[in-house]
Amino acid sequence: MLEAIVAVYSDWGIGKDGTQPIVVSADRRHFREVTGDGAVIVGRRTLADFPGGRPLKGRRNIVVTRQNIEIPGAEVAHTPESAAQLAQQSEKAFVIGGASVYRSLLPMCGRVHVTMLDCVPESDVFFENLDQSADWRIADSSPWHEENGVRYRFLTYERI
Ligand SMILES: NC(=O)c1ccc[n+]([C@@H]2O[C@H](COP(=O)([O-])OP(=O)(O)OC[C@H]3O[C@@H](n4cnc5c(N)ncnc54)[C@H](OP(=O)(O)O)[C@@H]3O)[C@@H](O)[C@H]2O)c1
């Protein structure tokens, strides 16, 4: 089953100008724990925002792009759907953004791991508000934690 993992602000914004304006390190740890050694599907713009613009280590990286390029350490898919098909060969596969790839593949996801950050920096890209969708329910939630003055919690949404 395809899953998604995302960090959202209170308005379900997820980024601005190609990056995430506010991050907490606990979310990075959570991301590593959840995705483990599974496959990740990532848009080419989000890849560019990774350290050194390089694929994530220890995971199978599938990069979605329309370009005919080779990316060392990653497989290239020319549509989100073909990325999802490639990911089927892996036991666990996660859609890790960005906005356009989430939009294309959320309909194929059965579970979404959300880190909710209790703040509203300006965003220019958004994730679907799952609280306002009849298709999703919260299956699990953590208490609120705080890091550097930012409250955050982890939620797992499952498709109804
Ligand atoms: N908060 C979070 O958890 C989180 C996670 C990830 C990303 N983000 C944020 O999301 C933003 C980036 O999102 P984005 O939507 O701008 O970019 P993106 O989804 O990361 O990448 C977009 C690129 O993916 C390729 N692509 C998208 N749809 C395609 C399709 N149907 N067929 C073929 N290729 C396709 C294209 O690559 P080419 O241009 O190479 O053709 C496109 O330019 C950033 O602000 C980032 O920080 C937030």
The ligand as an SDF file (V2000), in Angstrom:
LIG
                    3D

 48 52  0  0  0  0  0  0  0  0999 V2000
    6.1120   19.9860    4.2780 N   0  0  0  0  0  0  0  0  0  0  0  0
    6.5010   18.8680    3.6820 C   0  0  0  0  0  0  0  0  0  0  0  0
    6.4400   17.7820    4.2530 O   0  0  0  0  0  0  0  0  0  0  0  0
    7.0380   18.9410    2.2860 C   0  0  0  0  0  0  0  0  0  0  0  0
    7.5220   17.7810    1.6600 C   0  0  0  0  0  0  0  0  0  0  0  0
    8.0270   17.8750    0.3640 C   0  0  0  0  0  0  0  0  0  0  0  0
    8.0280   19.1060   -0.2700 C   0  0  0  0  0  0  0  0  0  0  0  0
    7.5370   20.1920    0.3590 N   0  0  0  0  0  0  0  0  0  0  0  0
    7.5090   21.5030   -0.3170 C   0  0  0  0  0  0  0  0  0  0  0  0
    6.8070   21.3870   -1.5350 O   0  0  0  0  0  0  0  0  0  0  0  0
    7.3190   22.3860   -2.4360 C   0  0  0  0  0  0  0  0  0  0  0  0
    7.6750   21.7210   -3.7400 C   0  0  0  0  0  0  0  0  0  0  0  0
    6.4900   21.2530   -4.3590 O   0  0  0  0  0  0  0  0  0  0  0  0
    6.2600   21.4700   -5.9260 P   0  0  0  0  0  0  0  0  0  0  0  0
    4.8610   21.0440   -6.2430 O   0  0  0  0  0  0  0  0  0  0  0  0
    6.6720   22.8530   -6.2810 O   0  0  0  0  0  0  0  0  0  0  0  0
    7.3610   20.5290   -6.5850 O   0  0  0  0  0  0  0  0  0  0  0  0
    7.5720   18.9250   -6.5790 P   0  0  0  0  0  0  0  0  0  0  0  0
    6.2280   18.2350   -6.5550 O   0  0  0  0  0  0  0  0  0  0  0  0
    8.5710   18.5550   -5.5680 O   0  0  0  0  0  0  0  0  0  0  0  0
    8.2880   18.7260   -7.9860 O   0  0  0  0  0  0  0  0  0  0  0  0
    7.6770   19.2090   -9.1350 C   0  0  0  0  0  0  0  0  0  0  0  0
    8.3550   18.5960  -10.3240 C   0  0  0  0  0  0  0  0  0  0  0  0
    8.0610   17.1870  -10.3880 O   0  0  0  0  0  0  0  0  0  0  0  0
    7.8810   16.8270  -11.7430 C   0  0  0  0  0  0  0  0  0  0  0  0
    6.4730   16.4730  -11.9620 N   0  0  0  0  0  0  0  0  0  0  0  0
    5.3880   16.8770  -11.2360 C   0  0  0  0  0  0  0  0  0  0  0  0
    4.2740   16.3520  -11.7640 N   0  0  0  0  0  0  0  0  0  0  0  0
    4.6450   15.6360  -12.8480 C   0  0  0  0  0  0  0  0  0  0  0  0
    3.9560   14.8560  -13.8060 C   0  0  0  0  0  0  0  0  0  0  0  0
    2.6100   14.7440  -13.7610 N   0  0  0  0  0  0  0  0  0  0  0  0
    4.6610   14.2270  -14.7650 N   0  0  0  0  0  0  0  0  0  0  0  0
    5.9960   14.3350  -14.8140 C   0  0  0  0  0  0  0  0  0  0  0  0
    6.7370   15.0700  -13.9310 N   0  0  0  0  0  0  0  0  0  0  0  0
    6.0570   15.7140  -12.9650 C   0  0  0  0  0  0  0  0  0  0  0  0
    8.2880   18.0370  -12.5680 C   0  0  0  0  0  0  0  0  0  0  0  0
    9.6820   17.9580  -12.7010 O   0  0  0  0  0  0  0  0  0  0  0  0
   10.4690   18.6350  -13.9440 P   0  0  0  0  0  0  0  0  0  0  0  0
   10.3020   20.1020  -13.7940 O   0  0  0  0  0  0  0  0  0  0  0  0
   11.8900   18.1710  -13.7550 O   0  0  0  0  0  0  0  0  0  0  0  0
    9.8450   18.0830  -15.1800 O   0  0  0  0  0  0  0  0  0  0  0  0
    7.9000   19.1650  -11.6400 C   0  0  0  0  0  0  0  0  0  0  0  0
    8.5580   20.3870  -11.9290 O   0  0  0  0  0  0  0  0  0  0  0  0
    8.5210   23.0080   -1.7340 C   0  0  0  0  0  0  0  0  0  0  0  0
    8.1420   24.2270   -1.1310 O   0  0  0  0  0  0  0  0  0  0  0  0
    8.8900   21.9880   -0.6890 C   0  0  0  0  0  0  0  0  0  0  0  0
    9.5430   22.5540    0.4180 O   0  0  0  0  0  0  0  0  0  0  0  0
    7.0570   20.1410    1.6150 C   0  0  0  0  0  0  0  0  0  0  0  0
  1  2  1  0
  2  3  2  0
  2  4  1  0
  4  5  1  0
  4 48  2  0
  5  6  2  0
  6  7  1  0
  7  8  2  0
  8  9  1  0
  8 48  1  0
  9 10  1  0
  9 46  1  0
 10 11  1  0
 11 12  1  0
 11 44  1  0
 12 13  1  0
 13 14  1  0
 14 15  2  0
 14 16  1  0
 14 17  1  0
 17 18  1  0
 18 19  2  0
 18 20  1  0
 18 21  1  0
 21 22  1  0
 22 23  1  0
 23 24  1  0
 23 42  1  0
 24 25  1  0
 25 26  1  0
 25 36  1  0
 26 27  1  0
 26 35  1  0
 27 28  2  0
 28 29  1  0
 29 30  1  0
 29 35  2  0
 30 31  1  0
 30 32  2  0
 32 33  1  0
 33 34  2  0
 34 35  1  0
 36 37  1  0
 36 42  1  0
 37 38  1  0
 38 39  2  0
 38 40  1  0
 38 41  1  0
 42 43  1  0
 44 45  1  0
 44 46  1  0
 46 47  1  0
M  CHG  2   8   1  16  -1
M  END
$$$$
